[in-house]
Amino acid sequence: MPTAAKREWEVELDTPISSALNAIAGQVYLGTRNGEVIALDQRDGSVAWRSRVTSEVLAAPQANQQLLLVQSVDGQITALDRASGEERWVYTSSQPALTLRGTGTPMVIDPVTFVGLANGRLATLDNRSGQALWDMQIATPRGRSDVERLVDLSGQPVLSPDGRLFVTSYNGRVVALEATRGGVLWETNLSSRHTPILVGDFLFVVSDDSHIVALDANSGQEVWRNDDLEDRWLTAPAFADGRIVVGDFEGYVHLIDAREGNLVGRTRIDDSGISVRPVTEGSTIHVQANNGRLETLEVTP
């Protein structure tokens, strides 16, 4: 029988929470449906500050040492002071007529923020001012209907230790860039609305038809592809002890061997389904189902 987790605290915020959470340096940050951003004390759940951005927040707020970066559904990125919640700057992008229900998640480091936008563009923002240092078109709208022309960059860009940036796009490409100037290193045609993961020399991507694809991170060449879970509405991938971990719409967690690409295990968490990327620590996997059930699993040989 699973062991019940001990509840440390619970807080009622009197507002519908719409974003994922981010816990950093003693605080928990979250966004709400009415455009509020809230900072809680990690020790007891007390509210440190509340601030307002331009619209609903679906992506988890991201932070560097001084700023909290919030991407809202109207395409704006707002920089808030982490200590006080005071607005520092706002970056505004153009929005297409139709977008995916969801927004990109900024990738934040101390000097700059990388943001993927619903218009298919990737921008690098100076964290001192919010000015774009460079931006480029990752996915180009094609087709006659608004649906065909969806090109959202709804996954979070992934930054490697050696300064490469990996970006996915819906109805577009997976692109590897040189992060400081935006030069294209390689690209491959693969549609994904999810954040990829980089493990060593492999970039793992969940495509929009729920194929799991391993790419050579140096060249973009496909190493293997697993289509056993096609159309199961997989989550973004995670990595645990040599396995790729994904959840699906029926509430199963699947394990795929990261080197060979074959399915090596699965278990069901809850029939409400899983939409949120699992969180992993070594061989431990934390999974939250759509009804709020949280379960911790351990990968076994």
N, C-alpha and C positions, 0 to 999 in steps of 0.2 A: 504493500500500500504506500502511496506517496506520502511524504511527511508534510504536514501543514506548515506554511511559513508564518512566522510571528509578525503581527502588524505593529510597527513602531509608532506611527501617527496617521491621522486622517484629517483632511481639511476640506471644508465646504466653501467653494469660491463663488457660488450664486451666479455663475455664468457658464455657458456651454463650452467646454474645452474642445478644440478642433485640431490641434497640432500634436505631434509626438513631443516627448519631453527630452530635455538635455540637462544632465547634471554635471556641473563643473565647479571645482574649488569651493565646495560648501554650499552652493546654491543650485536650485532647480528652476529651469526656465521653460515657459510654455506659452502658446498662443491660443486665442479664443475665436469663436465664430463672429463676434462683433468687433474684432480688430484690436482687442486688448492684448498686451504682453505682460506677463506676471512673473516676478521673481520670488521664489520661496526659499526660506532657510532650510537646508537639508536636515538639520538636527531635529526640528520640531514642526516644520510645515508652516511657520508663521510667514506672512507676506512681507517681503522686504520693500518692494515697490510695485506699482502698476503703471503702465504707460500705454499710449494709444498709437496705433499705426493706421494706415489708410483703409484697410479692408481685412477680411477674414484671413487668418494665418493657418495654413495646413502643414507647412514644413517646420520641423523642429528648429528653433532659433540656434544660431551658431555663434561661437565666441572666439576672440583672441584675448590678449591680456587686458585690454582696456574696453573693447567694444562688444556689443551683442548685435549681430546682423540678423535681420528679420525679413524674409521674402514673403510678401502677401499675394493673394490671388489676382490682384489687379496689375501685377507685374512690377510693383515698386519694391525696392530694397531700402530698408530704413536702418541706419546705424544708431543704436542707443548706447549711452554710457552704462557700463555694467554695474557701477556702484550706485547710480542714482536713477537710471531709466530715462534720463534726459536725452532728447533727440540731438544728434550731432550732424547728420546729413541724410538726404534722401536721393536715391537714384531712380529715375523714371524711365521705363521702356515702353515701346508701342506694343499693343496687344492685338492679335488677330481677332476676327469676328467670333471664332469658336476655338476653345482650348480644351485640353484634357482636364478632368476634375482632379486637380492636384497641381502643385507648383514645384519647381526645382528647389533643391536645398543648396544654399551657398557653401562653397569650400573656403574657409577663412584661415589665413595665416597672419602673422603680425603685420607685414607691410601691405598686403593686398587681399582682395576677396575675388574669387572666381564665381561667376553666376551664370547659370543656364536659363534661358528665357523661352517663353511660349512662342515667340516669333522665330525660333530656330537659331538664335544668335547666342554666342558665348562672349561675355565681357569680363575684363579684368579691371577691378576698381581700386584706386588708391585709397587706402583706409584713412588717410589724413583728411581727405576732402570729398570722397565719393566720385571723383572724376574718373572717367574711363581711360585707362592707359592704352588699351587696345580692345577691339572687339571684332568678331568675324562670324560669318554665316556658316553654321555647321550643317544644318538641314534646310533645303530649299523647298518651299511649298510648290506642289504640282497637282494637277487635276482641276476639275471644274467645280466640284462641290466643296463646301467648307470642311466636310469630314475628310475628304481626300487630301485636303491641304493642311491638315494637322501636322505640325512639325515640332511639338513641344520638346524641350530639353528638361524633362522632369526628374531625371536622376541627378545625383550629386556628382560633380566632377571628382575624379580621384587623382591625387598628386603623389608621385613617387618620390623617394628620397633623393634621386638624382635629377629632379626637376622636370620630369615629364608629366603631362596632364592628359588623362584619358576621359573622354566624353562620349556618352551615348545620346541618341536622339530617336524620337518616334517618327516612323516613315522616313528614316534617313540613314545615317552612318554611325559607326563607331570610329572615333578619330583619336589619334595620339598626337599631341602638340608639344612643342618646346615652350615651357610655361612662361618664360620671361618675355618672349616676343610674339608668341602665337604661331611660330612656323610649324607647318604640318610635317610630321615624321612619317606617318602612314595613315591610311583610312581603309575601311572595309564596309560593304553594304550589309548592314544588319540593323533591324529596327528594334529598339528597346526603350521602354519608359522607365527602366529600373537603374539604380546605381550598380555599377560593376564592382568586382573586388580584384585586387592585385595581390597575388601570392607568388613571390619569387619572380620567375620569368613568364608567368602565366597570368592572363587577364580573363576572368570568368564573367560571362554575360548571360543573363536570362532574357531571351528574345520575347517579342510580343505574342508569339504563338506558343510560348512556354517551352521552347527548346533551351537546353543548357549548353553553352558553347564555350570551349576553351580556346583562346587565341594566344599565339606567341606574342608577348608584350613588346618584343624588339622589332617584329616585322608585320604584325597583324595577321599572319597566316593562321588559318584554322587548324588546330591540333586534333581536337575531337568534338563531336556533337552528340548529345543524348536527346532523342525525341520521344522517349518512353512516356513522358508526362505532358505531351502536347495538349494544349487547350485546357489545362487544369488551373489556369490563372495563378501561376506561381508567384511567390514573393521575390523580392530581390535576394540574391544569394549571400550566404555567410560561409565561414570556413571554420572547421573544428577538427583537429587531429587528422589531417590528411583527407578530409571529406568536405565536399560542398554540401551545404545545408539549405534547403528551401521548404517553405510551407505551401499549402494549396487551399483551394476554395472549399474542399470537403473536410478540412481540419487535419490533414496528414502532414507529418514532417518526413521528408525524404532525405536520404544520405546518398551521395554520388561520389565514387572514388575519384579524387582530383587528378590522378595521373592517367587513369585508363578510361574514365567517363562512364563506367557501368554503375547501375543502381545496386547499392550494397545493404540498404536497410530502410525501414519505414515504421512509423508508429502513429496512431491517431491521438490527437490531443482533445479535440472537441468538434462536434459536427456543425458548430456555428461558422467554421472556416477560419483560416489564418490569412490576414492581409498584410501584417507588419513583418518586416524582415527579422528573423531570429537574431538574438544577441549571443555571442559566443565568447568564452574565455578558456583557452586551451582545449580540453576535451568536453567542457561543460556547455550546454546549450540552454538558453532561456527562451521560451516561446509564449507569446500572448495570443489567445484566440479572440475572435471578434466579439464575443460576449464578455470579455474581460478576464477570463480564466488564464492564470499564469502558471506555467509548469516548467520545471527545470529537469533536464535530461543529461545523461552522461553517455558519451560514446564508448562502446566496449569493443575490444578486438574481435 
